[in-house]
Amino acid sequence: MVRLRFAPSPTGYLHIGGLRTALYNYLYAKQNGGKFLLRIEDTDRTRYVEGAIENLIHELKWAGVEADEGVCLDENGKITEVGECGPYIQSERVEKGIYNKYAEELIERGYAYYCFCSKERLDDVKNQQKADGKIPRYDGLCRGVSIEDAKKRIANGESYVIRLKLPENRDIVFEDVIKGKITINTNDMDDQVLIKADGFPTYHFAVVVDDHLMGITHIVRGDEWISSTPKHIYLYEALGFEKPTFVHLPTVLNKSGKKLSKRNDDASVEDFRLKGYLPEALINYLALVGWSPESNEEILSLDEMVKQFSFDRVSKSGGVFDVDKLDWVNAQYIRKMEVSELAKLVKPYLVKAGFIKEDICEKRLELITKTFQESISRLPEIVEQSRFLFEDVAVEPDALKMRNVEHIEILKEKMKEELSQIEEMDEETAKGFMKKVQKASGFKGKDLYMPVRALLTGQVHGPELSNILEILGKGEILRRLE
């Protein structure tokens, strides 16, 4: 059985690129009848943000990319775990001594060593290497310290880390599903720290141990990790672990061709959720940023993506995240939604704008929603689109210029006469109202509809006029005519 994982760090929010990585893991796992895991990699305690784990889980659930195993939230919103390979939070695995066991094993077998160099010495070494035009890397001073001497120094209270002992001048070769054959020589690599002075493992060590113990068969992650992969492969060999399949994904880029970043772009999933994008639309579009289905379809449900997904059709180069295209995709989903469902989603925006009350009649809310369903691409846009229904509007300067004053006055009088004949502007009345005004005034086509729209909405173009009449109601129409 294939087993894939998404393993973010709890550093604040779920990045849009992280969501795409989680999605591709999810799609491949589901397509192959496997499992998708969520693991939290929190060994760098200096970057830990309170509440970040809950946020990550919440955003993944909102997007519909939920894990079969790993970290989740219970019915009370508390962090819990599901599965037999836990703990799924690395800091909890540290407490169980999982990483130290393997680190000691590497030392005993000559694949790792204790290093006692101070931060000051390391900084001096790297600064000198930079000055000499060399690649900054550890100079191997502690490689020659025997295990016996190292343990004596530890017993005397010296601070230490555990480093990987890389062989000299060896090509480490691996096949990446997307990037192809990759070769990196160990002379271009560093003796990576495996266990830090605080006893926590580094990412590079913990990720190998955890992926092995959790039975991960495919490692799907961003291509920024390619340069680190040879270290991981060497660790798999040194520990006698079976190597997984590696898949490094192209970067998500902004329109300028640079990596999508929180500093210069809206880059968090929360940003898009709060801007009124539908999860189905965001997931649909995000899947296409770097992957193209064989069918060339642009609108795909999650189930359809599961059926069609293939790493063979993932691009080697970065994919541009185009917000305009996302808006178009989102608009397609909005148009396809049941009016009753869409009404529930737009209601909070209309309430916040003060246009409607919480206890608004369901039928009226759905009429408002239906009126603007075809013209909005994001949920909050309904506020500006419908503003003319709830606030006094100024008639556009050119809206009535093609009609003389007498024409406008006739229309107003005939509309008032017809309004006096009805008790309320319900759906049936609204649909037949303009025909009666046409008959009474003798005006038709643009001479009828454009002036009436301008009088009631301030504009000569807009949504279905019968809907506008029904929403405004008899009293408001009369007030606007006056």
C-alpha positions as CSV (number, residue, x, y, z in Angstrom):
1,M,0.0,0.0,0.0
2,V,1.3,3.5,-0.9
3,R,1.6,5.9,2.1
4,L,2.2,9.6,1.6
5,R,2.5,12.4,4.1
6,F,2.3,16.1,4.4
7,A,4.6,17.3,7.2
8,P,4.4,21.1,7.7
9,S,6.1,23.1,10.5
10,P,3.7,25.0,12.8
11,T,5.2,28.4,12.0
12,G,2.0,30.4,11.6
13,Y,-0.2,29.6,8.7
14,L,-0.7,27.2,5.8
15,H,1.0,28.6,2.7
16,I,-0.8,28.2,-0.7
17,G,2.3,26.2,-1.9
18,G,2.0,23.9,1.1
19,L,-1.7,23.3,0.3
20,R,-0.7,22.3,-3.2
21,T,1.9,19.9,-1.8
22,A,-0.7,18.4,0.5
23,L,-3.2,18.1,-2.4
24,Y,-0.8,16.3,-4.7
25,N,0.1,13.8,-1.9
26,Y,-3.6,13.4,-1.2
27,L,-4.5,12.8,-4.9
28,Y,-1.8,10.2,-5.5
29,A,-2.6,8.4,-2.2
30,K,-6.4,8.2,-3.0
31,Q,-5.8,7.2,-6.6
32,N,-3.7,4.3,-5.5
33,G,-5.9,3.1,-2.6
34,G,-3.3,4.3,-0.1
35,K,-3.2,6.5,3.0
36,F,-2.5,10.2,3.4
37,L,-0.9,11.2,6.7
38,L,-0.5,14.6,8.4
39,R,2.6,14.9,10.6
40,I,3.8,18.0,12.4
41,E,7.5,18.8,12.3
42,D,8.1,21.1,15.2
43,T,11.7,20.3,16.2
44,D,12.7,24.0,15.6
45,R,11.1,25.4,18.8
46,T,12.3,28.9,18.0
47,R,9.9,29.2,15.1
48,Y,6.9,27.5,16.8
49,V,3.7,29.6,16.8
50,E,0.9,29.0,19.3
51,G,-2.3,27.8,17.6
52,A,-0.5,27.1,14.3
53,I,-1.3,23.3,14.4
54,E,-5.0,24.0,14.9
55,N,-4.9,26.5,12.0
56,L,-3.2,24.0,9.7
57,I,-5.7,21.3,10.4
58,H,-8.6,23.7,10.1
59,E,-7.5,25.0,6.7
60,L,-6.8,21.5,5.3
61,K,-10.3,20.4,6.4
62,W,-11.9,23.6,4.9
63,A,-10.1,22.7,1.6
64,G,-11.3,19.1,1.7
65,V,-7.8,17.7,1.9
66,E,-8.2,15.7,5.1
67,A,-5.7,13.1,6.4
68,D,-6.6,9.4,6.9
69,E,-4.0,9.2,9.7
70,G,-2.0,11.5,11.9
71,V,-2.8,14.7,13.7
72,C,-6.5,15.9,13.8
73,L,-8.9,17.8,16.0
74,D,-11.6,16.2,18.1
75,E,-15.2,17.4,18.4
76,N,-14.0,20.0,21.0
77,G,-11.3,21.4,18.7
78,K,-8.5,19.8,20.7
79,I,-5.5,18.3,19.0
80,T,-5.6,14.5,18.9
81,E,-4.2,11.7,16.8
82,V,-5.5,8.8,14.7
83,G,-3.3,5.9,13.6
84,E,-0.8,3.3,14.8
85,C,2.5,5.1,14.0
86,G,2.3,7.9,16.5
87,P,3.1,10.2,18.0
88,Y,2.6,12.3,14.9
89,I,4.1,15.4,16.4
90,Q,7.9,15.3,16.4
91,S,8.4,17.0,19.7
92,E,6.4,14.2,21.3
93,R,8.6,11.7,19.5
94,V,11.7,13.4,21.0
95,E,10.3,12.7,24.5
96,K,10.1,9.0,23.7
97,G,13.8,8.9,22.7
98,I,13.1,7.7,19.2
99,Y,15.8,9.8,17.5
100,N,18.6,9.4,20.0
101,K,18.4,5.6,19.6
102,Y,19.2,5.9,15.8
103,A,21.8,8.7,16.3
104,E,23.7,6.5,18.8
105,E,23.5,3.6,16.3
106,L,25.0,5.8,13.6
107,I,27.9,6.8,15.9
108,E,28.6,3.2,16.9
109,R,28.8,2.2,13.2
110,G,31.0,5.1,12.2
111,Y,28.4,7.1,10.2
112,A,28.2,10.0,12.7
113,Y,30.3,11.7,15.4
114,Y,30.1,14.0,18.4
115,C,31.0,17.6,17.7
116,F,32.0,20.0,20.5
117,C,32.7,23.1,18.4
118,S,31.3,26.4,19.8
119,K,29.0,28.6,17.7
120,E,31.8,31.3,17.8
121,R,34.3,28.9,16.3
122,L,31.9,27.7,13.6
123,D,31.1,31.4,12.7
124,D,34.9,32.2,12.4
125,V,35.5,29.1,10.2
126,K,32.6,30.0,7.9
127,N,33.6,33.6,7.7
128,Q,37.1,32.7,6.7
129,Q,35.9,30.3,4.1
130,K,33.7,33.0,2.6
131,A,36.7,35.3,2.6
132,D,38.7,32.7,0.7
133,G,36.0,32.2,-1.8
134,K,35.1,28.7,-0.6
135,I,31.7,27.2,0.1
136,P,31.0,27.6,3.9
137,R,30.9,24.2,5.5
138,Y,32.1,22.5,8.7
139,D,35.8,21.8,8.6
140,G,35.6,18.4,10.3
141,L,37.7,19.3,13.3
142,C,35.8,16.8,15.6
143,R,35.8,14.0,13.1
144,G,38.9,12.5,14.7
145,V,37.6,12.6,18.3
146,S,37.2,9.0,19.5
147,I,33.9,7.8,21.0
148,E,35.7,7.1,24.3
149,D,37.1,10.7,24.5
150,A,33.8,12.2,23.4
151,K,31.9,10.4,26.1
152,K,34.3,11.6,28.7
153,R,33.9,15.2,27.5
154,I,30.1,14.7,27.6
155,A,30.3,13.4,31.1
156,N,32.3,16.5,32.1
157,G,29.4,18.7,30.9
158,E,30.6,19.8,27.5
159,S,27.9,20.9,25.1
160,Y,27.8,18.9,21.9
161,V,25.9,18.1,18.7
162,I,25.9,14.9,16.7
163,R,26.9,15.2,13.0
164,L,26.6,13.0,10.0
165,K,30.0,11.7,8.8
166,L,29.9,12.0,5.0
167,P,32.3,10.0,2.9
168,E,34.7,12.1,0.8
169,N,34.3,12.6,-3.0
170,R,31.4,10.3,-3.5
171,D,28.6,10.9,-6.1
172,I,25.2,10.3,-4.6
173,V,22.8,9.6,-7.3
174,F,19.0,9.4,-7.2
175,E,16.1,9.3,-9.6
176,D,13.4,11.9,-9.1
177,V,10.0,11.2,-10.6
178,I,9.6,14.7,-12.0
179,K,13.2,16.1,-12.3
180,G,14.9,12.9,-13.5
181,K,18.4,11.7,-12.6
182,I,20.2,13.9,-10.0
183,T,23.8,13.6,-8.9
184,I,25.5,15.6,-6.1
185,N,29.0,14.9,-4.8
186,T,29.6,14.7,-1.1
187,N,32.5,17.3,-1.5
188,D,29.7,19.8,-2.2
189,M,27.8,18.8,1.0
190,D,28.3,19.5,4.7
191,D,28.5,17.2,7.7
192,Q,24.9,17.9,8.7
193,V,24.0,18.2,12.3
194,L,21.6,15.4,13.2
195,I,21.0,16.1,16.9
196,K,21.2,19.7,18.2
197,A,22.7,20.8,21.5
198,D,19.2,21.1,22.9
199,G,18.6,17.4,22.2
200,F,16.2,17.9,19.4
201,P,16.8,16.4,16.0
202,T,17.2,18.5,13.0
203,Y,14.7,18.3,10.2
204,H,17.2,16.3,8.0
205,F,17.5,13.5,10.6
206,A,14.0,13.4,11.9
207,V,12.4,13.3,8.5
208,V,14.3,10.2,7.5
209,V,13.6,8.3,10.8
210,D,9.9,9.3,10.8
211,D,9.3,8.5,7.2
212,H,10.8,5.1,7.6
213,L,8.9,4.2,10.9
214,M,5.7,5.5,9.4
215,G,6.1,3.4,6.3
216,I,6.1,6.3,3.8
217,T,6.6,5.0,0.3
218,H,6.6,8.3,-1.7
219,I,8.1,11.6,-0.5
220,V,6.3,14.4,-2.3
221,R,7.6,17.9,-1.4
222,G,8.8,21.2,-2.9
223,D,11.9,21.3,-5.1
224,E,13.7,23.5,-2.6
225,W,14.5,20.2,-0.8
226,I,16.4,18.7,-3.8
227,S,19.8,19.8,-2.5
228,S,19.1,18.1,0.9
229,T,17.9,14.8,-0.6
230,P,21.5,13.3,-1.0
231,K,22.0,13.6,2.8
232,H,18.7,11.9,3.3
233,I,19.6,9.1,0.9
234,Y,23.0,8.6,2.7
235,L,21.1,8.4,6.0
236,Y,18.7,5.7,4.6
237,E,21.8,3.7,3.5
238,A,23.6,4.2,6.8
239,L,20.6,3.1,8.8
240,G,19.8,0.2,6.5
241,F,16.4,1.6,5.6
242,E,14.6,1.0,2.3
243,K,14.6,4.2,0.3
244,P,11.2,5.7,-0.7
245,T,10.4,7.2,-4.1
246,F,11.2,10.9,-4.4
247,V,9.0,13.5,-6.1
248,H,10.1,17.1,-6.0
249,L,7.4,19.6,-7.1
250,P,7.9,22.8,-9.1
251,T,7.7,26.1,-7.1
252,V,4.4,28.1,-7.1
253,L,5.4,31.5,-8.6
254,N,3.7,34.9,-8.6
255,K,3.0,36.9,-11.9
256,S,6.5,38.3,-11.7
257,G,8.0,34.8,-11.9
258,K,9.2,34.9,-8.3
259,K,8.3,32.5,-5.5
260,L,4.9,33.3,-4.0
261,S,5.8,34.8,-0.6
262,K,3.9,36.1,2.4
263,R,5.9,39.3,2.2
264,N,4.9,40.4,-1.2
265,D,1.8,38.3,-2.0
266,D,-1.4,36.9,-0.5
267,A,0.2,33.5,0.2
268,S,-1.8,31.9,3.0
269,V,-4.8,29.7,2.5
270,E,-6.6,31.9,5.1
271,D,-6.1,35.0,2.9
272,F,-8.1,33.3,0.1
273,R,-10.7,31.9,2.4
274,L,-11.4,35.4,3.9
275,K,-11.5,36.9,0.4
276,G,-14.5,34.7,-0.4
277,Y,-13.1,32.0,-2.5
278,L,-14.8,28.6,-2.4
279,P,-12.6,25.7,-1.3
280,E,-13.6,23.6,-4.3
281,A,-12.5,26.4,-6.6
282,L,-9.2,27.1,-4.9
283,I,-8.3,23.4,-4.8
284,N,-9.4,23.0,-8.5
285,Y,-7.3,25.9,-9.6
286,L,-4.3,25.1,-7.4
287,A,-4.1,21.6,-8.8
288,L,-3.6,23.2,-12.3
289,V,-0.7,25.3,-11.1
290,G,2.0,22.9,-12.3
291,W,-0.2,19.9,-13.4
292,S,-2.4,19.5,-16.5
293,P,-5.0,16.6,-16.7
294,E,-4.9,14.5,-19.9
295,S,-8.5,15.6,-20.6
296,N,-7.4,19.3,-20.6
297,E,-10.5,20.1,-18.5
298,E,-10.2,23.2,-16.4
299,I,-13.1,22.5,-14.0
300,L,-12.6,19.4,-12.0
301,S,-14.1,18.1,-8.8
302,L,-11.8,16.5,-6.2
303,D,-13.0,13.1,-7.2
304,E,-12.3,13.8,-10.9
305,M,-8.8,15.0,-10.0
306,V,-8.2,11.8,-8.1
307,K,-9.1,9.8,-11.2
308,Q,-6.9,11.8,-13.6
309,F,-3.9,12.8,-11.5
310,S,-0.5,11.7,-12.6
311,F,3.0,12.9,-11.7
312,D,3.9,12.3,-15.3
313,R,1.9,15.4,-16.2
314,V,3.4,17.7,-13.5
315,S,5.7,20.3,-15.0
316,K,9.4,20.4,-14.2
317,S,9.3,24.3,-14.1
318,G,7.5,26.5,-11.7
319,G,3.8,27.3,-12.1
320,V,2.4,30.8,-12.1
321,F,-0.4,31.5,-9.6
322,D,-2.7,33.8,-11.6
323,V,-5.4,35.4,-9.4
324,D,-7.4,36.5,-12.4
325,K,-7.7,32.8,-13.5
326,L,-8.6,31.8,-10.0
327,D,-11.4,34.4,-10.0
328,W,-12.7,32.9,-13.3
329,V,-12.6,29.3,-11.8
330,N,-14.3,30.6,-8.6
331,A,-17.0,32.3,-10.7
332,Q,-17.7,28.9,-12.5
333,Y,-18.3,27.2,-9.2
334,I,-20.5,30.1,-7.9
335,R,-22.7,29.9,-11.0
336,K,-23.1,26.1,-10.6
337,M,-24.1,26.3,-6.9
338,E,-27.7,25.8,-5.7
339,V,-29.1,29.2,-4.9
340,S,-30.0,28.1,-1.4
341,E,-26.4,27.0,-0.6
342,L,-24.9,30.2,-2.1
343,A,-27.4,32.3,-0.1
344,K,-26.0,30.8,3.1
345,L,-22.5,31.8,2.1
346,V,-23.2,35.4,1.0
347,K,-25.5,36.2,3.9
348,P,-22.7,37.1,6.4
349,Y,-21.3,39.7,4.0
350,L,-24.7,41.3,3.5
351,V,-25.4,41.3,7.2
352,K,-22.0,42.8,8.0
353,A,-22.7,45.6,5.4
354,G,-25.9,46.4,7.2
355,F,-28.0,45.6,4.1
356,I,-30.0,42.7,5.7
357,K,-30.8,41.4,9.2
358,E,-29.9,38.0,10.5
359,D,-33.6,37.0,10.5
360,I,-34.2,37.9,6.9
361,C,-36.8,35.9,5.1
362,E,-35.2,32.9,3.3
363,K,-37.1,33.5,0.1
364,R,-36.0,37.2,0.0
365,L,-32.3,36.3,0.7
366,E,-32.4,33.7,-2.1
367,L,-33.9,36.2,-4.5
368,I,-31.1,38.7,-3.8
369,T,-28.6,35.9,-4.2
370,K,-30.1,34.6,-7.5
371,T,-30.1,38.2,-8.9
372,F,-26.3,38.5,-8.6
373,Q,-25.2,34.9,-8.9
374,E,-24.1,35.4,-12.5
375,S,-22.1,38.5,-11.9
376,I,-19.9,37.8,-8.9
377,S,-16.6,35.9,-8.9
378,R,-16.0,36.1,-5.1
379,L,-18.5,36.0,-2.3
380,P,-17.9,39.5,-0.9
381,E,-18.5,41.1,-4.3
382,I,-22.3,40.8,-3.7
383,V,-22.0,43.7,-1.4
384,E,-20.9,46.2,-4.0
385,Q,-23.1,44.6,-6.7
386,S,-26.2,44.9,-4.6
387,R,-25.5,48.2,-2.9
388,F,-28.0,50.1,-5.1
389,L,-30.8,48.0,-3.6
390,F,-30.2,49.1,0.0
391,E,-28.7,52.6,-0.3
392,D,-29.8,55.8,-2.1
393,V,-28.1,56.0,-5.4
394,A,-27.2,58.9,-7.7
395,V,-28.4,58.5,-11.2
396,E,-25.4,58.3,-13.6
397,P,-25.0,61.7,-15.4
398,D,-25.4,60.2,-18.8
399,A,-28.1,57.6,-17.9
400,L,-31.1,59.8,-18.9
401,K,-29.5,62.2,-21.4
402,M,-31.0,60.4,-24.4
403,R,-34.6,61.0,-23.1
404,N,-36.3,64.4,-22.7
405,V,-37.9,65.5,-19.4
406,E,-41.4,64.9,-20.8
407,H,-40.5,61.3,-21.7
408,I,-39.3,60.7,-18.1
409,E,-42.3,62.3,-16.5
410,I,-44.7,60.2,-18.6
411,L,-42.9,57.1,-17.5
412,K,-42.9,58.1,-13.9
413,E,-46.7,58.8,-13.9
414,K,-47.6,55.6,-15.7
415,M,-45.5,53.6,-13.2
416,K,-47.2,55.3,-10.3
417,E,-50.6,54.5,-11.8
418,E,-49.7,50.9,-12.2
419,L,-48.3,50.7,-8.7
420,S,-51.6,52.1,-7.3
421,Q,-53.4,49.1,-8.7
422,I,-51.3,46.5,-6.8
423,E,-51.1,45.6,-3.1
424,E,-47.5,44.2,-3.1
425,M,-44.8,43.6,-5.7
426,D,-44.6,39.8,-5.5
427,E,-42.9,37.5,-8.0
428,E,-45.9,37.2,-10.3
429,T,-46.7,41.0,-10.2
430,A,-43.0,41.9,-10.8
431,K,-42.8,39.7,-13.9
432,G,-45.8,41.4,-15.6
433,F,-45.3,44.9,-14.3
434,M,-43.2,46.3,-17.2
435,K,-45.6,45.0,-19.8
436,K,-48.4,47.0,-18.2
437,V,-46.1,50.1,-18.1
438,Q,-45.3,49.5,-21.8
439,K,-49.0,49.4,-22.7
440,A,-49.9,52.4,-20.6
441,S,-47.0,54.6,-21.8
442,G,-46.6,53.5,-25.3
443,F,-42.8,53.2,-24.8
444,K,-40.9,50.0,-25.6
445,G,-37.4,48.6,-25.8
446,K,-34.6,51.0,-24.8
447,D,-37.1,53.8,-24.5
448,L,-38.8,51.9,-21.8
449,Y,-36.2,49.8,-20.0
450,M,-33.2,52.0,-19.8
451,P,-35.0,55.0,-18.2
452,V,-36.8,52.8,-15.7
453,R,-33.5,51.1,-14.7
454,A,-31.9,54.5,-14.4
455,L,-34.7,55.8,-12.2
456,L,-34.7,52.8,-9.9
457,T,-31.0,51.8,-9.8
458,G,-29.0,54.8,-11.1
459,Q,-27.7,52.7,-14.0
460,V,-28.9,51.7,-17.5
461,H,-27.6,48.2,-17.3
462,G,-27.9,45.5,-14.6
463,P,-29.5,42.3,-13.4
464,E,-33.0,41.0,-14.2
465,L,-35.3,44.0,-13.8
466,S,-38.3,41.9,-12.5
467,N,-36.0,40.7,-9.7
468,I,-35.0,44.3,-8.9
469,L,-38.7,45.3,-8.8
470,E,-39.6,42.4,-6.4
471,I,-36.6,43.1,-4.1
472,L,-37.3,46.8,-3.9
473,G,-41.0,46.4,-3.3
474,K,-43.9,48.8,-4.0
475,G,-43.1,51.3,-1.3
476,E,-39.4,51.7,-2.2
477,I,-40.1,52.0,-5.9
478,L,-42.5,54.8,-5.2
479,R,-40.0,56.5,-3.0
480,R,-37.3,56.3,-5.7
481,L,-39.6,57.6,-8.4
482,E,-40.3,60.7,-6.2
